[in-house]
Amino acid sequence: MKIGIIGSGNVGSVTGLSFLLKGHFVQFQDINKEQLEKVKDIVRNYGNFDYLVTTDLLEVVKECDVVFECLPTENDENGFIDLSILEYVVDKISCYEEQCGCKVFVQRSTCIPGTALKMSKKFKKIKYAVNPSFLIMKKKFEDAISPKKVVIGVLDDLAKNIMKDLYAGWNNVVIVNNFTLVELAKYAENCLQSTLISYWNEIYEISKKIGISSREFLDVLNIVSLTSDLASSIRIPGMAFGGACLPKDLQAFINFTKVDLNITPLVLDAVLNVNNIFKNKYGVRSDSSVDLYDVKNGRIVIKLEKVGYHGE
Ligand SMILES: NC(=O)c1ccc[n+]([C@@H]2O[C@H](COP(=O)([O-])OP(=O)(O)OC[C@H]3O[C@@H](n4cnc5c(N)ncnc54)[C@H](O)[C@@H]3O)[C@@H](O)[C@H]2O)c1
């Protein structure tokens, strides 16, 4: 198939790469020429492939069968998701729909529930699908090339069949007849990660007060891990979650539930507050932070031979 990528940054570049490795033709688009040079370097590392790069949005939607948008969905200064770039791109494509070879437009960015239903109405002919990226920045190549799951929301058979063909042979492909459910699943996962990090940071702080060292704290995590997978998110005990996604998505989701749904999410509010406390005390972990703990054969282990973490 001919696959188009609109917005070839972190997610777009590796999404395109994953399809190149499956034998598809890929056209990468971005407004930033330097980013397209980075895409060429990434692809070159994996071999010789049939692909193009361009800054021309319409070229991509004219030529490609399936177009994935991987555009930024940052928050505005008040912590609400800013969908203006996605909206601009969808509006522009919809004006040239008659000239488009594109059959399915795929929303890959993380977008507040309800976005796809609204955006899809702008197209008359092109079908819409939701297929969020669950990659973690630190493992972006591994997570994109061999994702643990592929989750797709569609509302019609054409999009369903095309997406099914595209992802034939991939692991754990889940296709549901609902856009909003898939959008929610992405936030549910990110907010759960944030919750677990804040939770374990708090337990870590308690453990220190009662004389348990960072090394002994591993035993606590591993006892919990014997019957659940809920302890592995603590990679750097004490440090607040940061990086490109968790703080932005938690804040946007809280604002969405409060303003759009008129629900006060007490747990998520607390997660954010706890994170701010740990940010002030221990700092923020970033996408490039080195983990102190690692998971090996289902056990949480010290990754760095670092004694005296946080003054112990
Ligand atoms: N980074 C992550 O770990 C991660 C993981 C999962 C999901 N996501 C989500 O994926 C989406 C993209 O994130 P990212 O990290 O790849 O962002 P990014 O900033 O790395 O990439 C976005 C790219 O879009 C380009 N762009 C901006 N405006 C454009 C336009 N009008 N037309 C074409 N290109 C344009 C930018 O130049 C940039 O290269 C976001 O919704 C994010 O929340 C990110």
The ligand as a Tripos MOL2 file, in Angstrom:
@<TRIPOS>MOLECULE
LIG
   44    48     1     0     0
SMALL
NO_CHARGES

@<TRIPOS>ATOM
      1 N1          6.3630   11.5250   21.7270 N.am      1 LIG1
      2 C1          5.7380   10.4920   22.3000 C.2       1 LIG1
      3 O1          6.3140    9.7570   23.1190 O.2       1 LIG1
      4 C2          4.3150   10.1670   21.9250 C.ar      1 LIG1
      5 C3          3.8150    8.8940   22.2190 C.ar      1 LIG1
      6 C4          2.5140    8.5910   21.8560 C.ar      1 LIG1
      7 C5          1.7150    9.5650   21.2580 C.ar      1 LIG1
      8 N2          2.2110   10.8110   21.0220 N.ar      1 LIG1
      9 C6          1.3340   11.7980   20.3740 C.3       1 LIG1
     10 O2          1.6520   11.8240   18.9920 O.3       1 LIG1
     11 C7          1.4510   13.1490   18.4610 C.3       1 LIG1
     12 C8          2.7420   13.6460   17.8190 C.3       1 LIG1
     13 O3          3.7410   13.6940   18.8050 O.3       1 LIG1
     14 P1          5.2850   13.7730   18.4380 P.3       1 LIG1
     15 O4          6.0190   13.5020   19.7030 O.co2     1 LIG1
     16 O5          5.5860   12.9730   17.2310 O.co2     1 LIG1
     17 O6          5.4200   15.3260   18.0710 O.3       1 LIG1
     18 P2          6.6520   16.0060   17.3130 P.3       1 LIG1
     19 O7          6.6460   17.4200   17.7000 O.co2     1 LIG1
     20 O8          7.8910   15.1890   17.5290 O.co2     1 LIG1
     21 O9          6.2510   15.8590   15.7630 O.3       1 LIG1
     22 C9          5.2460   16.5990   15.1560 C.3       1 LIG1
     23 C10         5.7190   17.0040   13.7750 C.3       1 LIG1
     24 O10         4.6470   17.6700   13.1140 O.3       1 LIG1
     25 C11         5.2110   18.7180   12.3150 C.3       1 LIG1
     26 N3          4.1640   19.6870   12.0170 N.ar      1 LIG1
     27 C12         3.6970   20.7210   12.7560 C.ar      1 LIG1
     28 N4          2.7140   21.3710   12.1120 N.ar      1 LIG1
     29 C13         2.5600   20.7490   10.9090 C.ar      1 LIG1
     30 C14         1.7070   20.9340    9.8150 C.ar      1 LIG1
     31 N5          0.7980   21.9170    9.7840 N.pl3     1 LIG1
     32 N6          1.8170   20.1120    8.7560 N.ar      1 LIG1
     33 C15         2.7410   19.1240    8.7510 C.ar      1 LIG1
     34 N7          3.5860   18.8880    9.7680 N.ar      1 LIG1
     35 C16         3.4800   19.6890   10.8490 C.ar      1 LIG1
     36 C17         6.3520   19.2580   13.1560 C.3       1 LIG1
     37 O11         7.2900   19.9490   12.3390 O.3       1 LIG1
     38 C18         6.9060   17.9740   13.7900 C.3       1 LIG1
     39 O12         7.9750   17.4420   13.0390 O.3       1 LIG1
     40 C19         0.9750   13.9860   19.6580 C.3       1 LIG1
     41 O13        -0.4190   13.9700   19.6730 O.3       1 LIG1
     42 C20         1.5110   13.2230   20.8660 C.3       1 LIG1
     43 O14         0.7730   13.4760   22.0250 O.3       1 LIG1
     44 C21         3.5040   11.1310   21.3160 C.ar      1 LIG1
@<TRIPOS>BOND
     1     1     2 1
     2     2     3 2
     3     2     4 1
     4     4     5 ar
     5     4    44 ar
     6     5     6 ar
     7     6     7 ar
     8     7     8 ar
     9     8     9 1
    10     8    44 ar
    11     9    10 1
    12     9    42 1
    13    10    11 1
    14    11    12 1
    15    11    40 1
    16    12    13 1
    17    13    14 1
    18    14    15 2
    19    14    16 1
    20    14    17 1
    21    17    18 1
    22    18    19 2
    23    18    20 1
    24    18    21 1
    25    21    22 1
    26    22    23 1
    27    23    24 1
    28    23    38 1
    29    24    25 1
    30    25    26 1
    31    25    36 1
    32    26    27 ar
    33    26    35 ar
    34    27    28 ar
    35    28    29 ar
    36    29    30 ar
    37    29    35 ar
    38    30    31 1
    39    30    32 ar
    40    32    33 ar
    41    33    34 ar
    42    34    35 ar
    43    36    37 1
    44    36    38 1
    45    38    39 1
    46    40    41 1
    47    40    42 1
    48    42    43 1
@<TRIPOS>SUBSTRUCTURE
     1 LIG1         1 GROUP 0 **** ****
